[in-house]
Amino acid sequence: MFSDITLAESGTVTSFNTKDNGRSISLLPRTFIAIIPKSTLVPRMTQAARHIHQAQARGEDVPSYVSFITGPSNSADIEMNLIVGVHGPVKATYIVVD
Protein backbone atom coordinates (compact mmCIF):
# COMPACT_ATOMS: atom_id res chain seq x y z
CA MET A 1 0.00 0.00 0.00
CA PHE A 2 1.20 3.53 -0.77
CA SER A 3 0.66 6.12 1.96
CA ASP A 4 -1.22 9.26 0.92
CA ILE A 5 -0.11 11.26 3.98
CA THR A 6 2.36 10.02 6.59
CA LEU A 7 2.53 11.34 10.15
CA ALA A 8 6.17 11.40 11.22
CA GLU A 9 5.41 11.82 14.94
CA SER A 10 3.42 8.59 15.29
CA GLY A 11 4.46 6.59 12.22
CA THR A 12 0.87 6.71 10.97
CA VAL A 13 0.15 6.02 7.31
CA THR A 14 -2.98 7.39 5.68
CA SER A 15 -5.01 5.71 2.99
CA PHE A 16 -7.62 7.64 1.02
CA ASN A 17 -10.68 5.78 -0.20
CA THR A 18 -10.80 5.98 -4.00
CA LYS A 19 -12.26 3.91 -6.81
CA ASP A 20 -9.00 1.91 -6.80
CA ASN A 21 -8.55 1.75 -3.01
CA GLY A 22 -11.61 0.55 -1.12
CA ARG A 23 -12.69 0.96 2.47
CA SER A 24 -11.72 -2.56 3.47
CA ILE A 25 -8.27 -1.34 4.52
CA SER A 26 -9.39 -1.95 8.11
CA LEU A 27 -9.22 -5.67 7.30
CA LEU A 28 -5.46 -5.59 7.02
CA PRO A 29 -3.31 -8.68 6.79
CA ARG A 30 -1.21 -9.84 9.75
CA THR A 31 1.87 -8.30 8.13
CA PHE A 32 1.43 -4.83 6.65
CA ILE A 33 3.92 -3.17 4.29
CA ALA A 34 3.55 0.52 3.48
CA ILE A 35 5.49 2.35 0.80
CA ILE A 36 5.92 5.94 1.96
CA PRO A 37 6.83 8.57 -0.61
CA LYS A 38 9.08 11.06 1.19
CA SER A 39 6.89 13.88 -0.14
CA THR A 40 3.94 12.61 1.95
CA LEU A 41 5.68 13.15 5.31
CA VAL A 42 4.12 15.71 7.63
CA PRO A 43 4.97 16.27 11.31
CA ARG A 44 1.62 15.28 12.87
CA MET A 45 -2.17 15.05 12.54
CA THR A 46 -2.62 18.83 12.47
CA GLN A 47 -0.75 19.12 9.17
CA ALA A 48 -2.56 16.11 7.70
CA ALA A 49 -5.94 17.65 8.51
CA ARG A 50 -4.78 20.98 7.04
CA HIS A 51 -3.66 19.22 3.84
CA ILE A 52 -7.08 17.55 3.42
CA HIS A 53 -8.95 20.77 4.24
CA GLN A 54 -6.89 22.83 1.75
CA ALA A 55 -7.48 20.26 -1.01
CA GLN A 56 -11.22 20.52 -0.38
CA ALA A 57 -11.03 24.33 -0.38
CA ARG A 58 -9.29 24.23 -3.80
CA GLY A 59 -12.23 22.22 -5.14
CA GLU A 60 -10.30 18.95 -5.44
CA ASP A 61 -12.07 15.65 -4.93
CA VAL A 62 -11.56 14.69 -1.31
CA PRO A 63 -12.23 11.09 -0.28
CA SER A 64 -15.30 10.37 1.80
CA TYR A 65 -13.29 7.92 3.89
CA VAL A 66 -9.73 8.18 5.21
CA SER A 67 -7.95 5.38 7.10
CA PHE A 68 -5.21 6.18 9.60
CA ILE A 69 -3.06 3.12 10.31
CA THR A 70 -0.54 3.17 13.15
CA GLY A 71 1.18 -0.17 13.62
CA PRO A 72 -0.29 -3.04 15.61
CA SER A 73 -3.46 -2.40 17.56
CA ASN A 74 -3.65 -3.23 21.24
CA SER A 75 -6.97 -4.27 22.74
CA ALA A 76 -7.81 -5.57 26.19
CA ASP A 77 -11.06 -7.05 27.45
CA ILE A 78 -12.65 -6.47 30.86
CA GLU A 79 -10.21 -8.92 32.43
CA MET A 80 -7.34 -6.88 30.94
CA ASN A 81 -6.13 -9.69 28.65
CA LEU A 82 -4.03 -7.86 26.05
CA ILE A 83 -4.43 -8.94 22.44
CA VAL A 84 -2.25 -7.43 19.69
CA GLY A 85 -3.46 -7.03 16.13
CA VAL A 86 -7.23 -7.32 16.57
CA HIS A 87 -8.01 -4.18 14.53
CA GLY A 88 -4.94 -4.05 12.37
CA PRO A 89 -1.64 -5.66 11.51
CA VAL A 90 0.49 -7.56 14.00
CA LYS A 91 3.67 -6.51 12.18
CA ALA A 92 4.16 -3.34 10.17
CA THR A 93 7.02 -2.43 7.86
CA TYR A 94 7.47 1.03 6.37
CA ILE A 95 9.64 1.68 3.33
CA VAL A 96 10.41 5.36 2.66
CA VAL A 97 11.19 6.21 -0.97
CA ASP A 98 12.39 9.47 -2.48
C-alpha positions as CSV (number, residue, x, y, z in Angstrom):
1,M,0.0,0.0,0.0
2,F,1.2,3.5,-0.8
3,S,0.7,6.1,2.0
4,D,-1.2,9.3,0.9
5,I,-0.1,11.3,4.0
6,T,2.4,10.0,6.6
7,L,2.5,11.3,10.1
8,A,6.2,11.4,11.2
9,E,5.4,11.8,14.9
10,S,3.4,8.6,15.3
11,G,4.5,6.6,12.2
12,T,0.9,6.7,11.0
13,V,0.1,6.0,7.3
14,T,-3.0,7.4,5.7
15,S,-5.0,5.7,3.0
16,F,-7.6,7.6,1.0
17,N,-10.7,5.8,-0.2
18,T,-10.8,6.0,-4.0
19,K,-12.3,3.9,-6.8
20,D,-9.0,1.9,-6.8
21,N,-8.5,1.8,-3.0
22,G,-11.6,0.5,-1.1
23,R,-12.7,1.0,2.5
24,S,-11.7,-2.6,3.5
25,I,-8.3,-1.3,4.5
26,S,-9.4,-2.0,8.1
27,L,-9.2,-5.7,7.3
28,L,-5.5,-5.6,7.0
29,P,-3.3,-8.7,6.8
30,R,-1.2,-9.8,9.8
31,T,1.9,-8.3,8.1
32,F,1.4,-4.8,6.6
33,I,3.9,-3.2,4.3
34,A,3.5,0.5,3.5
35,I,5.5,2.3,0.8
36,I,5.9,5.9,2.0
37,P,6.8,8.6,-0.6
38,K,9.1,11.1,1.2
39,S,6.9,13.9,-0.1
40,T,3.9,12.6,2.0
41,L,5.7,13.2,5.3
42,V,4.1,15.7,7.6
43,P,5.0,16.3,11.3
44,R,1.6,15.3,12.9
45,M,-2.2,15.0,12.5
46,T,-2.6,18.8,12.5
47,Q,-0.8,19.1,9.2
48,A,-2.6,16.1,7.7
49,A,-5.9,17.7,8.5
50,R,-4.8,21.0,7.0
51,H,-3.7,19.2,3.8
52,I,-7.1,17.5,3.4
53,H,-9.0,20.8,4.2
54,Q,-6.9,22.8,1.8
55,A,-7.5,20.3,-1.0
56,Q,-11.2,20.5,-0.4
57,A,-11.0,24.3,-0.4
58,R,-9.3,24.2,-3.8
59,G,-12.2,22.2,-5.1
60,E,-10.3,19.0,-5.4
61,D,-12.1,15.7,-4.9
62,V,-11.6,14.7,-1.3
63,P,-12.2,11.1,-0.3
64,S,-15.3,10.4,1.8
65,Y,-13.3,7.9,3.9
66,V,-9.7,8.2,5.2
67,S,-8.0,5.4,7.1
68,F,-5.2,6.2,9.6
69,I,-3.1,3.1,10.3
70,T,-0.5,3.2,13.2
71,G,1.2,-0.2,13.6
72,P,-0.3,-3.0,15.6
73,S,-3.5,-2.4,17.6
74,N,-3.6,-3.2,21.2
75,S,-7.0,-4.3,22.7
76,A,-7.8,-5.6,26.2
77,D,-11.1,-7.0,27.4
78,I,-12.7,-6.5,30.9
79,E,-10.2,-8.9,32.4
80,M,-7.3,-6.9,30.9
81,N,-6.1,-9.7,28.7
82,L,-4.0,-7.9,26.1
83,I,-4.4,-8.9,22.4
84,V,-2.2,-7.4,19.7
85,G,-3.5,-7.0,16.1
86,V,-7.2,-7.3,16.6
87,H,-8.0,-4.2,14.5
88,G,-4.9,-4.0,12.4
89,P,-1.6,-5.7,11.5
90,V,0.5,-7.6,14.0
91,K,3.7,-6.5,12.2
92,A,4.2,-3.3,10.2
93,T,7.0,-2.4,7.9
94,Y,7.5,1.0,6.4
95,I,9.6,1.7,3.3
96,V,10.4,5.4,2.7
97,V,11.2,6.2,-1.0
98,D,12.4,9.5,-2.5
